[in-house]
Amino acid sequence: MASAPTRIEVLALFRSLIRTAREFTDYNVREYVKRRSVDAFRHNRHLSEPVDAAAAFADGQSQLAVAKRQAVVQSLYSPSAKNVMEIEHP
């Protein structure tokens, strides 16, 4: 039987997902990862069954691993031109 993750573990997972989102160089991907993370945590906020909470936590951990791998791959092949949203205006 899976035990429910603690509040500290859940918050650490959330912070890790947001930090990983910052590693993406592409604005659209970065914002997508942030939005997806926040939406997933809001959706699973009211899980009361330990089995459901543990499954959602495990899914979050696997999504974090995917995001970290994708951030590395994108940093290797990032385009030289910036997004319009990231161009600094004088």
C-alpha positions as CSV (number, residue, x, y, z in Angstrom):
1,M,0.0,0.0,0.0
2,A,1.4,3.4,-1.0
3,S,1.6,6.1,1.6
4,A,0.6,9.6,0.8
5,P,3.4,12.1,0.3
6,T,3.9,14.7,3.0
7,R,3.2,18.4,2.4
8,I,6.9,19.1,2.4
9,E,7.5,16.5,-0.3
10,V,4.7,17.9,-2.4
11,L,5.9,21.5,-2.1
12,A,9.5,20.4,-3.0
13,L,8.2,18.7,-6.1
14,F,6.3,21.9,-7.1
15,R,9.3,24.1,-6.6
16,S,11.4,21.7,-8.6
17,L,9.0,21.8,-11.5
18,I,8.9,25.6,-11.5
19,R,12.8,25.7,-11.3
20,T,13.0,23.3,-14.1
21,A,10.6,25.4,-16.2
22,R,13.0,28.3,-15.8
23,E,15.8,26.3,-17.5
24,F,14.0,26.3,-20.8
25,T,15.3,28.9,-23.2
26,D,12.1,29.1,-25.3
27,Y,9.4,31.4,-23.8
28,N,6.5,29.3,-25.1
29,V,7.9,26.0,-23.7
30,R,8.8,27.7,-20.4
31,E,5.4,29.1,-19.9
32,Y,3.7,25.8,-20.9
33,V,5.7,23.9,-18.3
34,K,4.8,26.4,-15.6
35,R,1.1,26.5,-16.6
36,R,0.9,22.7,-16.8
37,S,2.6,22.3,-13.4
38,V,0.3,24.8,-11.6
39,D,-2.8,23.3,-13.3
40,A,-1.9,19.8,-12.3
41,F,-1.3,20.8,-8.6
42,R,-4.6,22.7,-8.5
43,H,-6.4,19.7,-10.1
44,N,-5.0,17.3,-7.5
45,R,-5.3,19.7,-4.5
46,H,-8.2,17.9,-2.9
47,L,-7.1,14.3,-3.2
48,S,-7.9,12.7,0.1
49,E,-7.2,9.0,-0.6
50,P,-3.5,8.1,0.1
51,V,-3.4,5.8,-2.9
52,D,-4.6,8.6,-5.2
53,A,-2.2,11.2,-3.7
54,A,0.7,8.8,-4.0
55,A,-0.2,8.1,-7.7
56,A,-0.4,11.8,-8.5
57,F,2.9,12.4,-6.7
58,A,4.6,9.6,-8.7
59,D,3.2,11.0,-11.9
60,G,4.6,14.5,-10.9
61,Q,8.0,13.0,-10.3
62,S,8.0,11.3,-13.7
63,Q,6.9,14.6,-15.3
64,L,9.8,16.3,-13.5
65,A,12.3,13.8,-14.9
66,V,10.9,14.4,-18.4
67,A,11.1,18.2,-18.0
68,K,14.7,18.0,-16.9
69,R,15.7,15.8,-19.8
70,Q,13.9,18.1,-22.3
71,A,15.5,21.2,-20.8
72,V,19.0,19.7,-21.4
73,V,18.1,18.7,-24.9
74,Q,16.6,22.1,-25.7
75,S,19.7,23.9,-24.3
76,L,21.9,21.9,-26.7
77,Y,19.8,22.8,-29.7
78,S,18.4,26.2,-28.8
79,P,18.0,28.7,-31.7
80,S,20.2,31.8,-31.7
81,A,17.3,34.2,-32.2
82,K,15.3,35.2,-29.2
83,N,11.5,35.2,-28.9
84,V,9.8,38.6,-29.5
85,M,8.7,38.5,-25.8
86,E,12.3,38.4,-24.6
87,I,13.9,41.1,-26.8
88,E,15.0,44.0,-24.6
89,H,13.9,47.4,-25.8
90,P,16.1,50.5,-25.1
